[in-house]
Amino acid sequence: GYQEAWAEYAVMAIREEGAFNTPDERLGRAQFEKMFAARALVDIGINYFGKDTQWGQKILDRYSGQTEAQSRKGLLRDTTDWPAQILPYSLGARYILRMREQARFELGERFDLRRLHDAVLGIGAVPLTVLERHIDWFVDQERTGTAPGICTAN
């Protein structure tokens, strides 16, 4: 989930920095989020709650804002070819956001967003639980004034 989490977190971060300011940009992002939410609902509905693909197609046709062909392709990818693929984006991004806010709280004025992002990206693609341990280590290093690197402790 690291790559997907970082991708969605990065979108959240650039929005905080002032991206998506024009009405067209905001509309485009809202349409993407609507499509994404519909696909996540269908993925969970089919793969966890046992709904059928006809139900999923109706949801996507009604809420995704995509053509029927695009919805059908997404339905197959998200529910049979790569089930639960869409969930790491949203859940992982919120996981990174939670780590960021915890670091901000713990470090106070010592918090530097660029350094945190360097720490997140510097460790590379790892499970989010490993990333969390790395960020805990990073916060300890920042608190003591030790230059952060990559934590090698498991």
DOVEXSE-542909 format. One record per residue: residue in one letter; chain; x, y, z of N, C-alpha, C, CB in turn. Coordinates in pm, 1 decimal. Glycine has a CB too. Layout:
N
ATOM   type   mol       n.c1       n.c2       n.c3      ca.c1      ca.c2      ca.c3       c.c1       c.c2       c.c3      cb.c1      cb.c2      cb.c3
ATOM      A     A          X          Y          Z          X          Y          Z          X          Y          Z          X          Y          Z
...
END
This chain:
154
ATOM   type   mol       n.c1       n.c2       n.c3      ca.c1      ca.c2      ca.c3       c.c1       c.c2       c.c3      cb.c1      cb.c2      cb.c3
ATOM      G     A       77.7     -120.0        0.0        0.0        0.0        0.0       82.5      127.5        0.0      -88.7       -0.8      115.4
ATOM      Y     A      215.9      116.5       10.8      299.1      236.8       22.5      284.6      328.8      -98.6      445.3      197.6       39.8
ATOM      Q     A      302.6      273.9     -219.8      296.6      359.3     -338.1      160.2      425.3     -352.2      328.5      278.6     -463.2
ATOM      E     A       54.4      345.9     -335.8      -79.3      400.4     -347.9     -105.8      502.9     -239.1     -182.8      289.3     -342.3
ATOM      A     A      -60.6      472.7     -117.5      -80.0      565.1       -5.6       -8.1      696.9      -31.2      -30.1      502.2      125.4
ATOM      W     A      117.2      687.6      -75.2      192.2      810.6      -99.5      127.7      891.7     -211.9      338.9      778.4     -134.3
ATOM      A     A       82.5      825.2     -315.5       21.1      896.4     -428.0      -99.3      977.8     -381.3      -21.4      797.2     -538.0
ATOM      E     A     -186.5      916.0     -305.8     -305.8      987.4     -259.8     -270.3     1091.0     -153.3     -409.4      888.4     -204.6
ATOM      Y     A     -176.3     1058.9      -65.8     -130.7     1157.0       34.2      -73.6     1280.3      -36.1      -23.8     1094.1      128.8
ATOM      A     A        5.0     1259.3     -141.3       65.2     1371.5     -213.8      -42.5     1462.5     -271.8      157.2     1320.0     -326.0
ATOM      V     A     -150.4     1404.4     -320.3     -261.3     1486.2     -371.0     -322.2     1566.4     -256.9     -369.3     1397.5     -438.7
ATOM      M     A     -340.4     1502.7     -141.0     -393.7     1574.0      -25.0     -300.0     1689.0       14.5     -413.4     1476.8       94.1
ATOM      A     A     -170.5     1662.4       11.6      -72.5     1762.9       52.5      -69.0     1881.2      -44.3       66.2     1700.0       62.5
ATOM      I     A      -76.0     1852.5     -173.9      -71.8     1965.7     -267.4     -201.0     2046.8     -261.4      -47.7     1915.8     -411.0
ATOM      R     A     -309.3     1982.2     -226.4     -434.0     2056.9     -206.9     -416.5     2153.5      -89.2     -554.5     1959.7     -181.7
ATOM      E     A     -354.6     2107.9       16.6     -328.7     2194.0      132.7     -238.7     2312.1       96.6     -264.5     2112.8      245.5
ATOM      E     A     -153.9     2291.8       -2.1      -60.8     2397.1      -43.8     -121.5     2490.1     -149.1       66.9     2334.9      -98.3
ATOM      G     A     -247.0     2468.5     -183.0     -314.9     2562.3     -271.4     -345.8     2512.2     -410.4     -234.8     2681.7     -283.2
ATOM      A     A     -324.5     2384.4     -437.1     -362.0     2331.1     -568.0     -513.7     2321.0     -577.0     -296.6     2192.5     -592.4
ATOM      F     A     -562.7     2304.9     -695.4     -705.7     2290.9     -721.3     -780.9     2417.6     -678.1     -761.9     2167.1     -647.6
ATOM      N     A     -735.2     2531.5     -725.6     -795.5     2659.3     -687.5     -904.9     2706.7     -780.5     -690.7     2763.3     -680.4
ATOM      T     A     -893.4     2674.5     -908.6     -993.5     2724.7    -1002.3    -1117.6     2636.4     -994.6     -937.4     2728.8    -1147.6
ATOM      P     A    -1230.5     2689.2    -1037.0    -1351.4     2605.9    -1038.5    -1334.0     2478.3    -1121.0    -1468.3     2685.8    -1093.1
ATOM      D     A    -1265.9     2486.9    -1234.4    -1245.0     2367.5    -1317.3    -1157.2     2265.0    -1246.8    -1182.0     2406.0    -1451.1
ATOM      E     A    -1052.8     2311.9    -1179.4     -964.7     2220.5    -1105.6    -1039.8     2153.2     -991.0     -842.0     2296.0    -1051.1
ATOM      R     A    -1118.8     2231.5     -919.7    -1195.8     2174.6     -808.3    -1300.7     2076.1     -859.5    -1263.9     2286.5     -726.7
ATOM      L     A    -1364.5     2109.4     -970.6    -1463.2     2019.2    -1029.2    -1396.9     1889.4    -1074.8    -1534.9     2087.1    -1147.3
ATOM      G     A    -1283.5     1900.1    -1141.2    -1212.4     1781.0    -1186.6    -1173.5     1690.4    -1070.7    -1088.8     1820.6    -1264.5
ATOM      R     A    -1124.1     1749.6     -964.0    -1085.6     1669.0     -847.6    -1208.7     1607.2     -783.2    -1008.8     1754.5     -744.8
ATOM      A     A    -1318.1     1682.9     -773.5    -1440.9     1629.0     -714.6    -1494.9     1512.7     -798.2    -1547.6     1739.7     -702.1
ATOM      Q     A    -1487.9     1525.1     -930.7    -1533.9     1416.1    -1017.4    -1446.7     1292.3     -999.1    -1533.0     1460.2    -1165.1
ATOM      F     A    -1315.4     1312.9     -985.8    -1226.3     1199.0     -963.1    -1260.2     1131.9     -829.8    -1077.7     1244.3     -965.0
ATOM      E     A    -1280.3     1210.9     -726.1    -1311.5     1154.1     -594.6    -1444.2     1079.2     -596.1    -1315.3     1264.4     -488.7
ATOM      K     A    -1540.3     1130.6     -670.7    -1669.3     1062.9     -685.0    -1650.2      926.8     -751.8    -1768.0     1149.9     -767.0
ATOM      M     A    -1573.4      922.9     -860.1    -1546.2      797.8     -929.8    -1471.4      700.6     -839.1    -1465.5      824.0    -1057.4
ATOM      F     A    -1373.6      751.9     -768.9    -1291.6      670.0     -679.4    -1377.7      609.5     -568.5    -1177.1      754.0     -618.6
ATOM      A     A    -1465.6      690.6     -509.4    -1553.3      641.8     -402.6    -1648.3      534.5     -455.0    -1633.4      758.0     -341.4
ATOM      A     A    -1701.6      554.2     -573.9    -1791.3      453.8     -632.6    -1716.9      322.3     -655.0    -1850.7      505.1     -766.1
ATOM      R     A    -1595.3      330.7     -704.8    -1516.6      208.7     -727.8    -1482.2      139.5     -597.4    -1388.4      241.5     -804.1
ATOM      A     A    -1451.1      216.0     -493.1    -1420.8      155.6     -363.4    -1545.4       86.2     -306.5    -1368.5      263.1     -264.4
ATOM      L     A    -1660.9      151.2     -320.0    -1785.4       91.3     -272.7    -1812.1      -40.6     -343.7    -1902.8      187.4     -293.7
ATOM      V     A    -1793.5      -42.1     -473.5    -1817.8     -163.4     -551.2    -1719.1     -273.1     -513.4    -1808.5     -133.7     -701.2
ATOM      D     A    -1594.3     -238.3     -498.3    -1492.4     -336.1     -458.8    -1530.7     -401.5     -326.2    -1353.3     -268.7     -447.5
ATOM      I     A    -1564.2     -321.8     -227.2    -1602.0     -375.0      -96.3    -1733.1     -452.7     -105.4    -1614.6     -261.3        6.4
ATOM      G     A    -1829.7     -397.5     -178.2    -1959.3     -464.4     -189.8    -1948.5     -603.0     -250.4    -2053.0     -381.0     -272.5
ATOM      I     A    -1868.0     -614.8     -353.3    -1854.8     -744.6     -420.3    -1762.4     -838.2     -343.2    -1802.3     -725.7     -562.8
ATOM      N     A    -1645.3     -791.4     -307.1    -1545.5     -880.1     -248.2    -1564.2     -907.5      -99.4    -1411.1     -822.6     -269.6
ATOM      Y     A    -1634.4     -822.0      -28.8    -1654.9     -846.2      114.2    -1799.0     -885.7      143.9    -1617.5     -722.0      195.0
ATOM      F     A    -1894.1     -814.9       84.2    -2033.9     -839.9      116.1    -2103.2     -933.9       18.9    -2107.4     -711.1      120.4
ATOM      G     A    -2032.7     -979.1      -85.9    -2086.9    -1079.9     -175.4    -2189.3    -1030.5     -276.5    -2147.5    -1185.2      -96.0
ATOM      K     A    -2191.8     -899.0     -301.6    -2281.9     -847.5     -404.6    -2235.7     -899.4     -540.4    -2286.1     -691.2     -403.0
ATOM      D     A    -2326.5     -898.8     -637.8    -2288.3     -948.7     -770.2    -2238.5     -834.7     -859.7    -2407.5    -1020.2     -836.9
ATOM      T     A    -2179.5     -872.8     -972.1    -2122.1     -771.7    -1061.5    -2228.3     -684.0    -1125.9    -2039.8     -838.5    -1169.3
ATOM      Q     A    -2350.0     -736.3    -1141.6    -2458.0     -653.8    -1196.0    -2486.2     -537.1    -1100.1    -2587.4     -739.4    -1218.9
ATOM      W     A    -2488.8     -563.8     -971.9    -2505.7     -458.7     -871.1    -2392.3     -356.9     -884.6    -2508.5     -519.4     -727.0
ATOM      G     A    -2268.5     -407.3     -896.1    -2153.8     -319.0     -909.1    -2161.0     -232.0    -1032.8    -2027.8     -399.1     -911.5
ATOM      Q     A    -2204.1     -291.3    -1144.0    -2214.9     -214.3    -1267.8    -2318.2     -103.5    -1254.1    -2251.4     -305.9    -1384.9
ATOM      K     A    -2430.0     -132.6    -1187.1    -2533.3      -29.9    -1166.3    -2478.5       85.4    -1081.4    -2658.4      -91.6    -1098.3
ATOM      I     A    -2404.5       53.4     -977.6    -2345.3      157.9     -891.4    -2250.3      244.6     -973.0    -2269.9       94.4     -770.3
ATOM      L     A    -2162.5      180.1    -1048.2    -2064.8      256.1    -1127.1    -2132.4      339.2    -1235.2    -1963.1      161.9    -1190.7
ATOM      D     A    -2232.2      282.2    -1301.6    -2302.9      357.3    -1405.7    -2370.7      481.2    -1346.4    -2407.6      267.3    -1475.6
ATOM      R     A    -2423.6      466.0    -1226.4    -2498.0      576.5    -1165.4    -2406.6      681.4    -1102.3    -2593.0      522.8    -1060.7
ATOM      Y     A    -2297.1      638.4    -1037.6    -2220.6      731.2     -954.3    -2078.8      763.1    -1000.9    -2213.2      677.1     -819.2
ATOM      S     A    -2021.5      685.9    -1089.2    -1879.8      706.4    -1120.3    -1854.0      823.0    -1214.9    -1823.0      581.6    -1180.0
ATOM      G     A    -1953.3      859.4    -1293.8    -1931.3      964.4    -1392.3    -1852.9      916.3    -1513.4    -1859.5     1079.4    -1328.7
ATOM      Q     A    -1836.8      785.9    -1526.4    -1763.9      728.3    -1638.9    -1861.2      670.3    -1740.7    -1666.1      619.8    -1590.4
ATOM      T     A    -1808.3      641.9    -1858.3    -1890.4      574.4    -1958.0    -1914.3      431.1    -1912.6    -1822.9      577.8    -2098.2
ATOM      E     A    -2011.1      366.7    -1974.1    -2039.4      227.3    -1939.5    -1916.3      139.0    -1964.1    -2159.9      175.2    -2021.0
ATOM      A     A    -1846.1      163.2    -2074.0    -1725.9       83.9    -2105.1    -1616.9      107.1    -2000.5    -1672.4      119.1    -2245.9
ATOM      Q     A    -1596.6      232.5    -1960.1    -1496.8      260.7    -1856.9    -1535.4      194.7    -1725.0    -1480.6      412.5    -1837.6
ATOM      S     A    -1662.9      201.5    -1689.8    -1710.0      139.5    -1566.2    -1690.0      -11.4    -1568.7    -1857.3      172.1    -1543.2
ATOM      R     A    -1721.5      -72.7    -1681.8    -1707.4     -217.9    -1694.7    -1561.0     -258.6    -1678.7    -1761.9     -266.1    -1831.2
ATOM      K     A    -1472.1     -184.1    -1741.4    -1328.7     -213.6    -1730.4    -1281.4     -196.9    -1585.5    -1246.8     -121.2    -1824.7
ATOM      G     A    -1322.8      -88.6    -1520.7    -1285.6      -66.5    -1380.9    -1342.5     -172.8    -1289.2    -1332.1       69.8    -1335.4
ATOM      L     A    -1465.2     -214.4    -1317.6    -1529.8     -318.2    -1238.3    -1448.9     -447.0    -1241.4    -1671.6     -343.8    -1289.0
ATOM      L     A    -1408.0     -487.3    -1359.7    -1329.3     -610.2    -1371.7    -1194.7     -597.2    -1302.2    -1308.5     -645.7    -1518.6
ATOM      R     A    -1128.9     -484.4    -1321.8     -997.3     -465.5    -1261.3    -1007.0     -462.9    -1109.3     -933.1     -336.3    -1312.1
ATOM      D     A    -1101.3     -387.3    -1055.4    -1108.2     -367.2     -911.2    -1165.9     -485.2     -835.5    -1188.9     -246.5     -881.7
ATOM      T     A    -1246.1     -567.5     -900.8    -1314.5     -673.0     -826.3    -1266.2     -814.3     -857.3    -1459.8     -665.2     -853.2
ATOM      T     A    -1210.9     -836.2     -974.7    -1166.3     -972.6    -1007.6    -1018.0     -978.6    -1038.9    -1244.9    -1026.5    -1125.7
ATOM      D     A     -968.8     -886.5    -1119.6     -827.6     -890.1    -1156.5     -737.2     -849.0    -1040.5     -802.6     -799.4    -1275.8
ATOM      W     A     -784.1     -752.3     -960.9     -699.3     -695.6     -855.2     -787.4     -652.4     -738.1     -615.6     -574.7     -908.8
ATOM      P     A     -854.1     -748.9     -671.2     -946.2     -712.5     -564.7     -875.7     -638.2     -451.0    -1014.6     -836.9     -510.8
ATOM      A     A     -946.7     -544.3     -393.7     -901.3     -461.0     -280.6     -785.2     -369.9     -318.5     -859.7     -549.5     -163.8
ATOM      Q     A     -758.6     -353.7     -446.3     -648.5     -267.8     -491.6     -675.7     -122.1     -461.7     -624.8     -285.8     -640.6
ATOM      I     A     -798.4      -81.2     -462.8     -830.9       60.1     -449.5     -824.6      108.1     -303.7     -969.2       86.2     -506.5
ATOM      L     A     -842.2       18.7     -209.2     -846.1       59.0      -68.6     -716.3      118.9      -15.7     -881.8      -58.0       14.6
ATOM      P     A     -599.4       67.6      -53.8     -476.8      126.8        1.8     -459.4      275.0      -27.9     -358.3       53.5      -50.4
ATOM      Y     A     -515.0      323.3     -136.2     -502.0      465.2     -167.3     -556.5      549.6      -53.3     -574.7      499.0     -298.2
ATOM      S     A     -683.4      532.2      -23.9     -748.8      615.4       76.7     -702.6      582.0      217.5     -898.9      600.0       67.3
ATOM      L     A     -702.0      454.0      249.8     -664.3      415.5      385.3     -518.2      448.3      413.2     -689.7      266.6      407.2
ATOM      G     A     -432.7      418.9      318.1     -290.6      446.4      336.6     -259.7      594.4      344.4     -212.0      385.1      225.2
ATOM      A     A     -326.7      674.4      261.5     -304.7      819.4      266.4     -342.4      874.1      402.7     -385.3      890.7      156.7
ATOM      R     A     -451.3      826.3      456.8     -492.7      871.4      589.6     -396.5      822.4      697.1     -634.3      823.1      620.4
ATOM      Y     A     -338.7      707.1      676.0     -238.0      652.7      767.0     -114.8      745.2      768.8     -197.9      507.5      724.5
ATOM      I     A      -68.4      784.4      650.2       45.9      876.1      642.4        9.1     1011.7      701.3       93.0      892.4      496.1
ATOM      L     A     -109.3     1059.3      673.3     -154.8     1186.8      728.8     -156.2     1181.1      881.4     -295.1     1222.5      675.3
ATOM      R     A     -204.4     1071.4      937.3     -204.4     1054.4     1083.1      -62.2     1057.5     1137.6     -273.4      922.3     1122.5
ATOM      M     A       31.3      989.4     1069.5      171.9      991.7     1112.5      226.7     1133.5     1106.2      257.8      897.4     1024.9
ATOM      R     A      192.5     1206.1     1000.8      239.2     1344.0      985.3      190.5     1430.6     1100.9      191.5     1402.5      851.3
ATOM      E     A       62.6     1419.7     1131.3        7.0     1503.2     1237.7       60.7     1464.2     1374.8     -144.4     1494.1     1237.6
ATOM      Q     A       87.0     1336.8     1394.8      148.8     1292.4     1520.7      289.7     1349.5     1531.8      152.5     1137.0     1529.2
ATOM      A     A      365.7     1346.2     1423.9      500.4     1404.2     1423.6      494.0     1554.5     1448.6      571.6     1375.5     1289.8
ATOM      R     A      398.8     1621.3     1385.9      381.6     1765.6     1405.7      352.4     1795.2     1553.2      266.9     1820.1     1315.7
ATOM      F     A      264.5     1715.9     1612.7      229.5     1734.5     1753.6      350.0     1711.3     1843.8      115.5     1640.3     1793.2
ATOM      E     A      421.7     1600.6     1820.8      533.3     1564.8     1907.3      651.8     1659.8     1893.0      577.5     1424.1     1877.7
ATOM      L     A      673.6     1711.2     1773.1      790.6     1795.5     1750.0      762.2     1944.7     1768.5      843.2     1771.4     1611.1
ATOM      G     A      638.0     1984.5     1761.3      605.3     2125.8     1778.7      679.9     2211.7     1678.3      637.9     2171.1     1920.7
ATOM      E     A      752.7     2312.1     1727.9      824.5     2404.1     1638.6      940.2     2338.5     1564.7      876.4     2521.0     1717.3
ATOM      R     A      984.9     2224.8     1610.5     1093.8     2153.2     1541.9     1044.7     2077.1     1418.7     1161.2     2056.0     1638.4
ATOM      F     A      914.4     2069.4     1402.3      858.6     1993.7     1289.3      892.1     2063.7     1158.3      705.0     1977.5     1304.0
ATOM      D     A      943.1     1984.8     1064.1      975.6     2034.5      930.3      913.3     1937.2      829.8     1132.8     2047.8      908.9
ATOM      L     A      813.6     1985.1      758.0      739.9     1899.2      665.7      830.7     1840.3      558.7      627.2     1976.9      600.4
ATOM      R     A      922.9     1918.5      508.0     1013.4     1865.8      404.4     1098.7     1751.6      458.2     1104.2     1977.5      350.4
ATOM      R     A     1146.6     1766.0      578.9     1228.3     1658.8      638.3     1144.0     1533.2      660.9     1290.9     1705.7      772.2
ATOM      L     A     1019.7     1552.3      702.2      932.3     1436.3      719.4      910.2     1366.9      585.1      796.8     1478.5      781.3
ATOM      H     A      882.8     1444.6      481.4      862.6     1384.9      349.2      989.2     1313.1      302.1      821.6     1492.7      247.1
ATOM      D     A     1104.6     1371.0      329.3     1230.0     1302.5      295.4     1239.8     1168.8      368.5     1351.4     1391.2      330.3
ATOM      A     A     1199.6     1167.4      494.9     1204.3     1042.6      572.3     1106.5      939.5      516.4     1172.8     1070.1      720.4
ATOM      V     A      987.6      983.8      479.0      888.7      891.2      423.7      937.2      833.9      290.9      753.0      961.8      404.8
ATOM      L     A      987.5      920.0      203.8     1031.7      873.8       72.4     1166.6      802.3       77.8     1040.1      990.9      -23.0
ATOM      G     A     1251.0      841.9      172.8     1385.8      786.4      179.9     1391.3      639.3      213.8     1464.2      860.8      279.5
ATOM      I     A     1294.8      591.2      286.4     1295.8      449.8      324.7     1249.3      360.4      210.4     1207.5      427.6      447.0
ATOM      G     A     1180.4      418.1      114.3     1133.2      339.7       -0.4     1003.6      267.8       29.3     1238.0      239.3      -42.2
ATOM      A     A      963.7      184.5      -62.7      836.6      113.3      -52.9      846.1        3.2       51.9      796.5       54.1     -189.5
ATOM      V     A      781.4       26.9      163.0      778.5      -69.2      274.0      634.1      -82.1      321.1      873.1      -24.2      392.2
ATOM      P     A      603.4     -187.1      395.4      469.1     -194.3      454.8      445.4      -72.9      544.7      451.4     -326.2      535.8
ATOM      L     A      321.5      -29.4      552.6      291.4       91.7      628.9      325.1       78.1      776.6      145.8      127.0      613.8
ATOM      T     A      319.4      -42.0      830.6      359.2      -59.5      971.0      508.8      -37.1      988.5      321.0     -199.9     1020.9
ATOM      V     A      588.4      -74.8      890.2      732.3      -48.7      894.2      757.1      101.1      878.8      806.6     -128.4      782.9
ATOM      L     A      683.5      165.0      789.8      694.6      309.6      773.7      662.3      379.8      904.9      601.3      359.2      661.8
ATOM      E     A      562.2      333.4      973.9      525.7      395.9     1101.8      640.2      385.4     1202.6      398.5      330.2     1159.4
ATOM      R     A      703.9      269.8     1210.6      819.6      256.1     1300.7      932.5      348.4     1258.2      869.5      110.5     1303.6
ATOM      H     A      950.8      361.2     1127.1     1054.7      450.3     1076.0     1024.0      595.6     1112.4     1068.2      435.3      923.3
ATOM      I     A      900.6      636.2     1100.0      864.0      774.1     1133.9      876.4      796.3     1284.7      719.6      805.9     1086.5
ATOM      D     A      843.4      697.1     1365.1      867.2      709.4     1510.4     1015.6      732.6     1537.8      818.1      582.0     1585.5
ATOM      W     A     1099.9      656.0     1468.1     1244.8      671.7     1482.4     1287.3      811.1     1435.4     1320.0      562.1     1402.2
ATOM      F     A     1234.9      854.6     1322.9     1264.3      987.3     1269.3     1228.8     1095.1     1371.4     1187.5     1010.7     1137.8
ATOM      V     A     1111.5     1085.5     1431.2     1069.1     1184.5     1531.2     1166.7     1185.7     1648.6      925.2     1154.2     1581.2
ATOM      D     A     1208.0     1069.0     1693.8     1307.5     1063.4     1802.9     1437.2     1131.7     1761.5     1335.9      916.8     1843.5
ATOM      Q     A     1480.9     1109.0     1637.7     1603.4     1172.3     1588.5     1587.5     1323.5     1580.7     1641.2     1116.4     1451.0
ATOM      E     A     1474.6     1368.5     1533.9     1448.6     1512.1     1524.0     1442.4     1575.4     1662.9     1317.2     1538.0     1447.7
ATOM      R     A     1382.7     1505.2     1755.1     1369.2     1556.7     1890.9     1505.9     1576.4     1956.4     1283.6     1462.0     1975.2
ATOM      T     A     1598.0     1485.1     1928.3     1731.2     1492.2     1989.6     1830.0     1570.5     1905.6     1784.9     1353.3     2013.1
ATOM      G     A     1788.6     1611.5     1784.3     1876.6     1689.3     1697.9     1973.0     1606.8     1616.8     1952.8     1784.9     1778.7
ATOM      T     A     1955.9     1474.4     1615.9     2039.7     1386.3     1535.9     1988.7     1389.5     1392.4     2039.8     1240.6     1592.6
ATOM      A     A     2083.1     1400.2     1299.7     2044.6     1404.8     1157.8     1974.0     1276.0     1118.9     2168.3     1427.4     1067.4
ATOM      P     A     1855.1     1283.4     1061.1     1783.7     1160.4     1024.4     1842.9     1095.2      901.0     1636.6     1189.8     1000.7
ATOM      G     A     1830.8      968.4      897.2     1869.1      888.4      781.5     1762.9      784.2      762.2     2009.6      823.3      798.9
ATOM      I     A     1803.9      665.6      735.6     1710.3      556.1      721.1     1731.1      461.4      836.5     1727.4      483.9      585.5
ATOM      C     A     1624.5      435.4      906.7     1628.6      345.5     1020.7     1649.5      202.8      969.0     1497.7      356.4     1105.9
ATOM      T     A     1743.2      131.2     1028.8     1764.9       -6.8      988.8     1710.1     -103.8     1092.7     1913.1      -32.4      966.2
ATOM      A     A     1655.1      -51.1     1200.6     1599.6     -137.6     1305.1     1464.3     -190.7     1261.1     1586.8      -61.3     1439.2
ATOM      N     A     1438.3     -314.3     1293.9     1307.2     -373.1     1261.9     1217.0     -351.1     1375.6     1316.3     -521.9     1230.0
END
